Amino acid sequence: MNIELTLLLIDDEITGLELGDIFIGGDGKVIDSGNYNPSQSIMIFIFLSGLLDELQSLHVTKRNNRSVVNAANSSFYLQLEKKDKNLLIKNGATTIEISFEDFCGMTYARIKSWLDVWQLRIDPEDTVLCELIESLGRFCTVFNYGS
């Protein structure tokens, strides 16, 4: 399983509204917001906050559930379906299945390391950046990942 995050910079000034892409590869399949024409690049900071919040919600409910994470600025989405201990990640006709626990751990680690690179270049009072940091903190607490 592989998760890649890309920030599409257009200049040196970075805000929480920047576009980017998410790539999820696994189970011999790929879901990639950057693989569309026209572009389906997403407001990546907002999308990642939504992804963390939806995964947390699926975990807390303790039952099989479905959820959708939509990009605010494009038609890209991820449909998440928890089935027992697994997670089905869907986009269009593509479905990737992985252990829910493994996906949550990988997602947390990947977003945290990606954010460590970019957050120092964004105004610390940027509300979108603050929301992603808060979502990551809640996620860390719920899943007991430590800091």
Helices and strands as residue ranges (DSSP letters): E 2-7, E 19-26, E 29-32, E 42-43, H 44-61, E 65-70, E 77-83, E 86-91, E 94-99, H 100-118, G 119-121, H 127-143
